[in-house]
Amino acid sequence: MSRQATSILDRLHALGDGHDGWSEAEYSEALLRARARRLAAPRGDVADAAAGIPALGARIASERYALPLDSLSEVMVLARWTPVPGQPQYLLGVTNLRGEIRPVLDLHSLLGLTPPPPESRSWVIFLKAGGVEVGVRVEALDRVVSLDPATLTRPHESGNGLPQRFISGITPDALILLDTAQLLALDALKDTRVGGSDES
């Protein structure tokens, strides 16, 4: 594992072993620091590139997923959102992020998983690429991990019934790495009708 990945893990482990002891501010600070270190690192470092894929773990229904750190912009508690009429079920709605409206995807619906109870606490992980910022709802956050690309099983080999388009690979211990580029390419996110104001 590279020094960069180790420093990310050390910082997050210092906050606690599980998501229950982590506050929203601690998550945000740790992720922003990790992202800043990664962006400040020299480009073209072959040793770091070969070391693994830094990713944030999350739980959706009863399954474990991960999202690459280089796609993450922010993590926060999902307090309120506004449904958007006429949109696919996988679009949970929109939420207000510091005065700007952002769409939020319901990964439970998108991946064919059992939805969480209405009263349960949810988190939203914001993904950003090419000027587009989209939130994805998860039930719980886990630690940052470094995934070895050589050990990932490709979706077409897994035979687990998951929508293959959204899966980059699956680790030997069944952690599913999501393909953020495919999530951000969903047709509903290009629809100009996604907008409006938050309920708050």
N, C-alpha and C positions, 0 to 999 in steps of 0.2 A: 504494500500500500504506500502511496506517495506521502511526502511530508504534508502536502496540502490537504489531502483527504484525512490524514491523521489529525491535523489541527482542527478540522471541522468536527470530527467525531469527538475529540477531547472537549471542545467547547460545549457541544450539545449534551454529552454525558455528564458534564459538570452541573447541568441544570436539573438532572434527575434521570432515573432509569425508565420511567414511563410517562405517558402523556398526562396522567392525572395530576402530577406535581408541577406542570409547566403552565405559566401564565401566557396570555396572548402577547404581552410585551416581550417576554423572554424568547418566545418563538421568533417573533419578528426581528428582534435584535440579533439573535444567533444566525438566522438565515441571511440577513443583510450583511453581517460580518463575513459569513462564508462566501457570499456572492462577491463581495468587495475583494477578498483575498484571491478568488479565482480570476476576476477581471484584471487584477494587478499583476498576476503571474506572467512571466515572459511567454510570448506566443511561440508555438513550435517546440515546446518541451516534450520530447518523445517519451522520456521516462514517466512524466506525469500522465500523458495520454494513454500509455499502455497500462497504467496502474489500475484503472477501473473507471466506472461511471458513478460519480457522487449523486445520490438520489435521496429524497425525503420519503420515508415510509408512511403509509396511511392505511386505515382500515375502512373498508366499504362493505357493509353487511358483515358476513363472517369471513371475508377474504382479505388478504394482505396485498397491497399495491404499493408502487413506488413511482415517483415523478422526478425526472432529472432536475438537479439543482439549477442547471444553466437555463431552464425555462421558467423558473419561479421568480415572481416579483414581490409577492407579499402573502402573508398568512394571517387570518383573523377569524374570530368567532362570527358565524353567520347568524346574526340576530334577527334580521327582517329582510324580506324580499317581496317584490311585487310581481305576480303572475302576468304573463303577456298573452292575451287572448289570440287564438288562431295559430299558435306555434306548436311544434312537435312536443310530445310529452317529455322528451329528454331535456328540454329547456325549462329549468325550474322557474326562471323569471329574471328580473333585474334587481340589482342592489346599488345603493349609493356608496361610492368609495370616495370620501373627501369631496363631495359635491359633484362627482362625475358618475354617470350611470354606466354600470358594467353588467353584461349578461352572466348568468350563473348556470352551469350545466348540472343536471342531475345524473351522476354517474350510475346510480342504482338503476334508473330506467334505461340508460344507454347500454349498460352491460348486462341487462336482464337479471338484476339482483333484487332481493326483497327490500322494499323501501323501509326506512327507519320509522319508529313510532313518531307521530306528529310532535309530541312533547320533548323528544330527545334533543340533546345539544348537538349542534353540527358546527363544523369548521368549513371555511372556504379558502382554497388555495388558488391564488391568482397566477395564471400563466401568461407570459408575454412573448410575442415574436412578431417581427415585422410591423410594429406599431399597433398590434391588436392585443388587448388585454381581456382575458376571460377568466371567470372564476369557476372552480369545480367543487362541488360539495362532497365532503367526506365526514365519516362519523367520528373518527379519532385520528390523532397524529402519533407518529412513532419517531424513532431516531433517524438520523442521517446514516446511510450505509454506502459502502463503495462496492459496486457490482462488477464482477469480472465478466467482460463480454464473451470470453471463451466458454463460460459455463452456462450461458443462457440458451434455453431451448427455444427455437423459433416457433411462432404461433401455429404454423401449418403442421408442425410436428407434434404439438401438444395433445390434440384430440380431446380437449376439455370443453368444447362447446362455446367458448368465449368468442365474441365478435373479433375476428382476427385482425381486422383493419386497425384496431386501437391498441394492439399489444405488440410491443417491441421484442419482448422475450420473457421467459419464466426461469427463475433460478432453481437450483436443485431442491431448495427448501420451500418452494411454492410461492415465492414472492413474485408478483406480476409487475413487470415494468411497462408502464403505459407510454404510448407514442403520442407525445404532446402535439406534434405537427399535425397528426390526423385529427386530434380533438379540435384544434383551432381551425381546421379546414371544413368543419361541418356547415352544411348549407344554411341552417337557421341563423348562424352567426353573421352571414352575409346579408341577411334580410334587413332592409332599411326600416321595417316595422319594429325591430327590437329597439325599444327606447321607452321613454316615459320618465316618471319620477317615482322615487322611493316613498314608501308609506310614512317614513319618519319625518 
